[in-house]
Amino acid sequence: MKVTVTGGTGFIGSHLVEKLLALGHEVLTVDVSRGMGSLEAVMDHPKHTFIQGSILDRELISHCIQQSDIVYHLAAVLGVKTCIEDPLKMIEVNFDGTILLLREAYRHGVKVVFASTSEVYGKNPSVPFTEESDRVLGSTQVNRWSYATAKGLDEHLCFAYMEKGLPVTILRYFNAYGPRQSAGAGMVIPRFIQAALRNEPLYIHGGGSQRRCFTYVGDIVTGTVLAAKPEASGGVFNIGSHYEITIRDLAEKVRELVGSSSPLIETSYEMAYGKGYEDMLRRIPDLTKSMKILGYQPSVDLEYGLKKTIAWFLAAEQEARK
């Protein structure tokens, strides 16, 4: 197929582009940045075209969509720090970019796979989350919920265009991690790994009893590619893993695998993100629907995935010292 990937030089996007090229598709990557070399290995691939530009550029997006059989829409502003520090940017880019893309896809009748997030479930205590679970968010005065709100509104747009006849599939990613993920947006695994490699403290916010199911980027990409199936159109699917771990146990696991002497230090959310920050204790996916309809099955266990990720960060740090 001819495929457009927005946000294709980002963490998940770059892995998706590589996978699609390996499957023989023609891929057009759109991103505001070249991604610090994330696509270096395939930038000159004969079936790959990179266009540096914004998802807010209607003419550009229309041009790309007209050449495509399917669009994977991963471009977004994300990260806990951005939620707290620049919620306006978070909301504007995520909403405006998505509605522009959906309008153009509808004009040209091109399927969209939309990358959403497990954040949309908010602090609903009833786990595991099915795709029909309620969304429980905090006050609109708490910036923490701006990302979940923006992505939730994007999903409403997707469903509205589905009703108009546009084939759309929504994917809710659960705590993706792996090589090339940045710690800059506040992502916990790269933050722990980088600190452990330098024998610096691993800071654990809020006691560390929060439980998550971390999903290796290879499994995320597999689920995303499977969403191209015709039977996936019109649906929303959790893409995650079955293995649940506390943040404290995760920190200890990273320290053990690195062979680090880093101390584990508890700190408050307020120290890290400012007053009023809220979090959820458990975020666990029900994968029944994804397994049945998409044929999705996570295959990378946490320890193996962490070893692969640590190896990448170690090589990156060694390269940086040259």
TIGU-314103 format. One record per residue (C-alpha): residue number from 1; residue in three letters; x, y, z. Coordinates in Angstrom, 2 decimals. Example, Ala and Ser with C-alpha at 12.3 -4.5 7.8 and 13.67 -1.06 7.14 Angstrom:
REM TIGU-314103
<1; "Ala"; <12.30; -4.50; 7.80>>
<2; "Ser"; <13.67; -1.06; 7.14>>
REM end
This chain:
REM TIGU-314103
<1; "Met"; <0.00; 0.00; 0.00>>
<2; "Lys"; <0.86; 3.68; -0.12>>
<3; "Val"; <0.95; 4.87; 3.48>>
<4; "Thr"; <1.30; 8.25; 5.20>>
<5; "Val"; <2.61; 8.35; 8.77>>
<6; "Thr"; <2.25; 11.64; 10.63>>
<7; "Gly"; <4.67; 12.07; 13.52>>
<8; "Gly"; <6.85; 9.51; 11.77>>
<9; "Thr"; <10.16; 10.60; 13.27>>
<10; "Gly"; <8.85; 10.31; 16.81>>
<11; "Phe"; <9.42; 7.40; 19.16>>
<12; "Ile"; <6.57; 5.11; 18.05>>
<13; "Gly"; <6.29; 6.66; 14.60>>
<14; "Ser"; <9.87; 5.92; 13.60>>
<15; "His"; <9.53; 2.26; 14.57>>
<16; "Leu"; <6.25; 2.10; 12.64>>
<17; "Val"; <7.85; 3.59; 9.51>>
<18; "Glu"; <10.65; 1.02; 9.64>>
<19; "Lys"; <8.14; -1.83; 10.03>>
<20; "Leu"; <5.95; -0.64; 7.15>>
<21; "Leu"; <8.96; -0.37; 4.85>>
<22; "Ala"; <10.09; -3.86; 5.88>>
<23; "Leu"; <6.63; -5.11; 4.88>>
<24; "Gly"; <7.09; -3.62; 1.42>>
<25; "His"; <4.81; -0.60; 1.64>>
<26; "Glu"; <5.56; 2.83; 0.19>>
<27; "Val"; <5.78; 5.24; 3.11>>
<28; "Leu"; <5.46; 9.01; 3.21>>
<29; "Thr"; <6.62; 10.38; 6.57>>
<30; "Val"; <5.42; 13.80; 7.74>>
<31; "Asp"; <6.94; 15.48; 10.79>>
<32; "Val"; <8.01; 18.93; 11.95>>
<33; "Ser"; <11.45; 17.54; 12.77>>
<34; "Arg"; <13.90; 15.06; 11.28>>
<35; "Gly"; <13.86; 13.34; 14.67>>
<36; "Met"; <17.51; 13.50; 15.75>>
<37; "Gly"; <18.43; 10.63; 13.44>>
<38; "Ser"; <15.57; 8.32; 14.44>>
<39; "Leu"; <14.96; 7.41; 10.78>>
<40; "Glu"; <18.58; 7.56; 9.69>>
<41; "Ala"; <18.63; 3.88; 8.67>>
<42; "Val"; <15.70; 4.27; 6.26>>
<43; "Met"; <15.78; 7.96; 5.31>>
<44; "Asp"; <17.12; 7.08; 1.86>>
<45; "His"; <15.09; 3.89; 1.41>>
<46; "Pro"; <13.75; 3.74; -2.19>>
<47; "Lys"; <10.17; 3.40; -0.95>>
<48; "His"; <10.44; 6.14; 1.68>>
<49; "Thr"; <9.73; 9.86; 1.31>>
<50; "Phe"; <10.26; 12.30; 4.16>>
<51; "Ile"; <8.49; 15.67; 4.20>>
<52; "Gln"; <9.35; 18.13; 6.93>>
<53; "Gly"; <6.19; 20.00; 7.79>>
<54; "Ser"; <3.34; 20.50; 10.21>>
<55; "Ile"; <0.08; 18.61; 10.56>>
<56; "Leu"; <-1.50; 22.07; 10.79>>
<57; "Asp"; <-0.57; 22.73; 7.13>>
<58; "Arg"; <-3.81; 21.85; 5.31>>
<59; "Glu"; <-2.30; 21.95; 1.84>>
<60; "Leu"; <0.51; 19.60; 2.85>>
<61; "Ile"; <-1.78; 17.14; 4.61>>
<62; "Ser"; <-4.22; 17.14; 1.69>>
<63; "His"; <-1.34; 16.45; -0.70>>
<64; "Cys"; <-0.13; 13.50; 1.37>>
<65; "Ile"; <-3.59; 12.00; 1.87>>
<66; "Gln"; <-4.39; 12.12; -1.84>>
<67; "Gln"; <-1.37; 9.89; -2.45>>
<68; "Ser"; <-2.27; 7.37; 0.25>>
<69; "Asp"; <-4.34; 4.25; 0.77>>
<70; "Ile"; <-4.18; 4.68; 4.55>>
<71; "Val"; <-2.98; 7.29; 7.05>>
<72; "Tyr"; <-1.48; 6.45; 10.45>>
<73; "His"; <-1.98; 9.60; 12.51>>
<74; "Leu"; <0.59; 9.60; 15.32>>
<75; "Ala"; <1.59; 13.26; 15.31>>
<76; "Ala"; <0.79; 14.82; 18.68>>
<77; "Val"; <2.10; 16.92; 21.53>>
<78; "Leu"; <2.40; 14.67; 24.56>>
<79; "Gly"; <4.08; 14.16; 27.90>>
<80; "Val"; <3.29; 14.96; 31.52>>
<81; "Lys"; <5.61; 17.97; 31.55>>
<82; "Thr"; <3.87; 19.52; 28.55>>
<83; "Cys"; <0.47; 18.93; 30.18>>
<84; "Ile"; <1.62; 20.91; 33.18>>
<85; "Glu"; <3.75; 23.58; 31.51>>
<86; "Asp"; <1.96; 24.28; 28.22>>
<87; "Pro"; <-1.59; 22.90; 28.18>>
<88; "Leu"; <-2.62; 25.37; 25.46>>
<89; "Lys"; <-0.09; 23.93; 23.03>>
<90; "Met"; <-1.17; 20.43; 24.03>>
<91; "Ile"; <-4.82; 21.11; 23.25>>
<92; "Glu"; <-4.42; 23.25; 20.13>>
<93; "Val"; <-2.00; 21.03; 18.23>>
<94; "Asn"; <-3.71; 17.77; 19.12>>
<95; "Phe"; <-7.21; 19.00; 18.32>>
<96; "Asp"; <-6.51; 21.25; 15.33>>
<97; "Gly"; <-4.18; 18.73; 13.69>>
<98; "Thr"; <-6.63; 15.86; 14.08>>
<99; "Ile"; <-9.70; 17.70; 12.81>>
<100; "Leu"; <-7.76; 18.99; 9.80>>
<101; "Leu"; <-6.50; 15.49; 8.96>>
<102; "Leu"; <-9.93; 13.88; 9.37>>
<103; "Arg"; <-11.56; 16.50; 7.15>>
<104; "Glu"; <-9.05; 15.86; 4.37>>
<105; "Ala"; <-9.27; 12.08; 4.78>>
<106; "Tyr"; <-13.06; 12.32; 4.50>>
<107; "Arg"; <-12.81; 14.47; 1.36>>
<108; "His"; <-10.64; 11.85; -0.31>>
<109; "Gly"; <-12.10; 8.68; 1.25>>
<110; "Val"; <-8.85; 7.50; 2.86>>
<111; "Lys"; <-8.78; 5.28; 5.96>>
<112; "Val"; <-7.28; 6.70; 9.16>>
<113; "Val"; <-5.68; 4.83; 12.05>>
<114; "Phe"; <-5.67; 7.24; 14.98>>
<115; "Ala"; <-3.19; 6.86; 17.84>>
<116; "Ser"; <-4.96; 7.61; 21.11>>
<117; "Thr"; <-3.90; 6.78; 24.64>>
<118; "Ser"; <-4.84; 4.91; 27.81>>
<119; "Glu"; <-4.82; 8.36; 29.44>>
<120; "Val"; <-8.40; 8.79; 28.21>>
<121; "Tyr"; <-9.59; 6.41; 30.96>>
<122; "Gly"; <-8.27; 8.88; 33.54>>
<123; "Lys"; <-8.55; 7.79; 37.16>>
<124; "Asn"; <-11.35; 5.27; 36.75>>
<125; "Pro"; <-10.66; 2.73; 39.56>>
<126; "Ser"; <-12.41; -0.16; 37.78>>
<127; "Val"; <-9.69; -2.17; 36.07>>
<128; "Pro"; <-8.94; -3.75; 33.71>>
<129; "Phe"; <-10.18; -1.14; 31.24>>
<130; "Thr"; <-12.31; -2.37; 28.36>>
<131; "Glu"; <-12.80; -0.12; 25.36>>
<132; "Glu"; <-16.28; 0.71; 26.71>>
<133; "Ser"; <-15.08; 1.68; 30.22>>
<134; "Asp"; <-16.08; 5.05; 31.63>>
<135; "Arg"; <-13.71; 7.98; 31.54>>
<136; "Val"; <-13.09; 9.55; 34.97>>
<137; "Leu"; <-11.13; 12.78; 34.80>>
<138; "Gly"; <-10.26; 15.44; 37.32>>
<139; "Ser"; <-11.20; 19.11; 37.32>>
<140; "Thr"; <-10.60; 21.21; 34.21>>
<141; "Gln"; <-8.61; 23.50; 36.52>>
<142; "Val"; <-5.97; 20.76; 36.80>>
<143; "Asn"; <-3.67; 20.88; 33.76>>
<144; "Arg"; <-2.79; 17.23; 34.30>>
<145; "Trp"; <-5.95; 16.25; 32.44>>
<146; "Ser"; <-5.41; 18.40; 29.32>>
<147; "Tyr"; <-3.85; 15.55; 27.32>>
<148; "Ala"; <-6.59; 13.07; 28.20>>
<149; "Thr"; <-9.19; 15.71; 27.35>>
<150; "Ala"; <-7.61; 16.57; 24.00>>
<151; "Lys"; <-7.26; 12.92; 23.00>>
<152; "Gly"; <-10.80; 12.19; 24.17>>
<153; "Leu"; <-12.12; 15.01; 21.99>>
<154; "Asp"; <-10.06; 13.66; 19.09>>
<155; "Glu"; <-11.76; 10.29; 19.59>>
<156; "His"; <-15.17; 11.98; 19.47>>
<157; "Leu"; <-14.14; 13.51; 16.15>>
<158; "Cys"; <-13.10; 10.09; 14.87>>
<159; "Phe"; <-16.44; 8.56; 15.84>>
<160; "Ala"; <-18.30; 11.48; 14.25>>
<161; "Tyr"; <-16.50; 10.91; 10.96>>
<162; "Met"; <-17.11; 7.16; 11.24>>
<163; "Glu"; <-20.84; 7.98; 11.31>>
<164; "Lys"; <-20.35; 9.95; 8.10>>
<165; "Gly"; <-18.79; 6.90; 6.46>>
<166; "Leu"; <-15.05; 7.44; 6.94>>
<167; "Pro"; <-13.17; 4.24; 7.85>>
<168; "Val"; <-11.33; 5.03; 11.10>>
<169; "Thr"; <-9.68; 2.80; 13.69>>
<170; "Ile"; <-8.76; 4.16; 17.13>>
<171; "Leu"; <-5.90; 2.63; 19.12>>
<172; "Arg"; <-5.35; 3.31; 22.81>>
<173; "Tyr"; <-1.69; 2.72; 23.64>>
<174; "Phe"; <-0.74; 1.63; 27.17>>
<175; "Asn"; <2.61; 2.92; 28.45>>
<176; "Ala"; <4.84; 2.34; 25.45>>
<177; "Tyr"; <8.59; 2.06; 25.98>>
<178; "Gly"; <11.67; 0.99; 24.06>>
<179; "Pro"; <14.73; 2.22; 22.16>>
<180; "Arg"; <14.66; 5.86; 21.05>>
<181; "Gln"; <12.14; 7.00; 23.67>>
<182; "Ser"; <12.99; 10.37; 25.17>>
<183; "Ala"; <13.06; 11.05; 28.89>>
<184; "Gly"; <12.40; 14.72; 28.17>>
<185; "Ala"; <8.62; 14.36; 28.24>>
<186; "Gly"; <8.74; 12.77; 31.69>>
<187; "Met"; <8.58; 9.13; 30.51>>
<188; "Val"; <9.48; 6.92; 33.44>>
<189; "Ile"; <11.47; 4.09; 31.84>>
<190; "Pro"; <13.99; 6.23; 29.93>>
<191; "Arg"; <14.25; 8.48; 32.99>>
<192; "Phe"; <15.13; 5.50; 35.19>>
<193; "Ile"; <17.53; 4.00; 32.65>>
<194; "Gln"; <19.48; 7.20; 32.07>>
<195; "Ala"; <19.83; 7.83; 35.79>>
<196; "Ala"; <20.86; 4.21; 36.48>>
<197; "Leu"; <23.53; 4.25; 33.77>>
<198; "Arg"; <25.06; 7.30; 35.47>>
<199; "Asn"; <24.59; 5.91; 39.01>>
<200; "Glu"; <22.38; 8.89; 39.77>>
<201; "Pro"; <19.30; 8.71; 42.04>>
<202; "Leu"; <16.13; 7.12; 40.69>>
<203; "Tyr"; <13.35; 9.42; 41.87>>
<204; "Ile"; <10.06; 7.68; 42.64>>
<205; "His"; <7.02; 9.94; 42.78>>
<206; "Gly"; <4.07; 9.38; 45.07>>
<207; "Gly"; <5.40; 6.32; 46.89>>
<208; "Gly"; <5.84; 4.08; 43.87>>
<209; "Ser"; <2.83; 1.85; 44.49>>
<210; "Gln"; <1.21; 2.88; 41.19>>
<211; "Arg"; <0.77; -0.13; 38.91>>
<212; "Arg"; <1.23; -0.10; 35.13>>
<213; "Cys"; <1.41; -2.48; 32.19>>
<214; "Phe"; <4.35; -1.32; 30.08>>
<215; "Thr"; <4.25; -2.25; 26.40>>
<216; "Tyr"; <7.35; -2.73; 24.27>>
<217; "Val"; <7.36; -0.56; 21.16>>
<218; "Gly"; <7.60; -3.61; 18.89>>
<219; "Asp"; <4.25; -4.85; 20.23>>
<220; "Ile"; <2.76; -1.36; 19.88>>
<221; "Val"; <3.84; -1.30; 16.22>>
<222; "Thr"; <2.45; -4.79; 15.60>>
<223; "Gly"; <-0.95; -3.73; 16.91>>
<224; "Thr"; <-0.82; -0.54; 14.86>>
<225; "Val"; <-0.10; -2.40; 11.61>>
<226; "Leu"; <-2.90; -4.88; 12.34>>
<227; "Ala"; <-5.34; -1.95; 12.60>>
<228; "Ala"; <-5.22; -1.64; 8.81>>
<229; "Lys"; <-7.53; -4.66; 8.60>>
<230; "Pro"; <-10.94; -3.79; 7.11>>
<231; "Glu"; <-12.70; -5.45; 10.04>>
<232; "Ala"; <-10.96; -3.02; 12.40>>
<233; "Ser"; <-12.61; 0.03; 10.84>>
<234; "Gly"; <-15.18; 1.66; 13.07>>
<235; "Gly"; <-13.65; 0.29; 16.25>>
<236; "Val"; <-11.47; 1.32; 19.17>>
<237; "Phe"; <-8.85; -1.07; 20.55>>
<238; "Asn"; <-6.55; -1.27; 23.56>>
<239; "Ile"; <-2.93; -1.97; 22.61>>
<240; "Gly"; <-0.97; -2.99; 25.68>>
<241; "Ser"; <0.49; -5.87; 27.66>>
<242; "His"; <-0.67; -8.25; 30.37>>
<243; "Tyr"; <2.23; -7.82; 32.81>>
<244; "Glu"; <1.53; -5.47; 35.73>>
<245; "Ile"; <4.31; -3.93; 37.83>>
<246; "Thr"; <4.61; -1.19; 40.45>>
<247; "Ile"; <6.77; 1.83; 39.71>>
<248; "Arg"; <9.00; 0.97; 42.69>>
<249; "Asp"; <9.52; -2.58; 41.41>>
<250; "Leu"; <10.23; -1.15; 37.97>>
<251; "Ala"; <12.94; 1.10; 39.41>>
<252; "Glu"; <14.50; -1.84; 41.22>>
<253; "Lys"; <14.35; -3.97; 38.05>>
<254; "Val"; <16.07; -1.28; 35.97>>
<255; "Arg"; <18.75; -0.82; 38.63>>
<256; "Glu"; <19.34; -4.58; 38.74>>
<257; "Leu"; <19.57; -4.98; 34.95>>
<258; "Val"; <21.94; -2.03; 34.59>>
<259; "Gly"; <24.05; -3.18; 37.54>>
<260; "Ser"; <23.75; 0.29; 38.99>>
<261; "Ser"; <24.46; 1.65; 42.45>>
<262; "Ser"; <21.79; 4.34; 42.09>>
<263; "Pro"; <19.80; 4.99; 45.27>>
<264; "Leu"; <16.00; 4.93; 45.11>>
<265; "Ile"; <14.63; 8.19; 46.48>>
<266; "Glu"; <10.96; 8.89; 47.13>>
<267; "Thr"; <9.72; 12.34; 46.26>>
<268; "Ser"; <6.32; 13.99; 46.06>>
<269; "Tyr"; <4.40; 14.71; 42.89>>
<270; "Glu"; <4.39; 18.35; 43.98>>
<271; "Met"; <8.20; 18.47; 43.91>>
<272; "Ala"; <8.24; 17.03; 40.39>>
<273; "Tyr"; <5.21; 18.62; 38.75>>
<274; "Gly"; <3.92; 21.35; 41.03>>
<275; "Lys"; <0.90; 21.70; 43.25>>
<276; "Gly"; <-2.31; 19.79; 42.51>>
<277; "Tyr"; <-0.89; 17.00; 40.35>>
<278; "Glu"; <-3.12; 13.90; 40.19>>
<279; "Asp"; <-2.36; 10.35; 39.13>>
<280; "Met"; <-4.09; 7.00; 38.88>>
<281; "Leu"; <-3.10; 3.98; 40.99>>
<282; "Arg"; <-3.67; 1.32; 38.32>>
<283; "Arg"; <-3.81; 1.39; 34.53>>
<284; "Ile"; <-4.48; -2.09; 33.20>>
<285; "Pro"; <-5.86; -2.98; 29.75>>
<286; "Asp"; <-8.37; -5.63; 28.82>>
<287; "Leu"; <-7.01; -6.97; 25.51>>
<288; "Thr"; <-9.87; -9.35; 24.68>>
<289; "Lys"; <-11.25; -7.24; 21.83>>
<290; "Ser"; <-7.82; -6.54; 20.28>>
<291; "Met"; <-6.89; -10.21; 20.41>>
<292; "Lys"; <-10.20; -11.34; 18.89>>
<293; "Ile"; <-10.61; -8.79; 16.09>>
<294; "Leu"; <-7.08; -7.62; 15.32>>
<295; "Gly"; <-5.31; -10.85; 16.16>>
<296; "Tyr"; <-3.07; -8.82; 18.47>>
<297; "Gln"; <-0.90; -10.67; 20.96>>
<298; "Pro"; <1.87; -8.94; 22.95>>
<299; "Ser"; <5.01; -11.06; 22.70>>
<300; "Val"; <7.82; -9.11; 24.39>>
<301; "Asp"; <8.10; -9.63; 28.15>>
<302; "Leu"; <9.19; -6.71; 30.31>>
<303; "Glu"; <12.65; -7.98; 31.24>>
<304; "Tyr"; <13.64; -8.69; 27.64>>
<305; "Gly"; <12.22; -5.34; 26.52>>
<306; "Leu"; <14.09; -3.50; 29.25>>
<307; "Lys"; <17.35; -5.22; 28.28>>
<308; "Lys"; <16.88; -4.12; 24.66>>
<309; "Thr"; <16.07; -0.59; 25.76>>
<310; "Ile"; <19.01; -0.39; 28.18>>
<311; "Ala"; <21.36; -1.61; 25.44>>
<312; "Trp"; <20.17; 1.17; 23.14>>
<313; "Phe"; <20.60; 3.88; 25.79>>
<314; "Leu"; <24.04; 2.54; 26.69>>
<315; "Ala"; <25.13; 2.67; 23.05>>
<316; "Ala"; <23.69; 6.18; 22.69>>
<317; "Glu"; <25.60; 7.41; 25.77>>
<318; "Gln"; <28.84; 5.86; 24.50>>
<319; "Glu"; <28.34; 7.50; 21.12>>
<320; "Ala"; <27.69; 10.86; 22.78>>
<321; "Arg"; <31.03; 10.66; 24.61>>
<322; "Lys"; <33.00; 10.29; 21.36>>
REM end
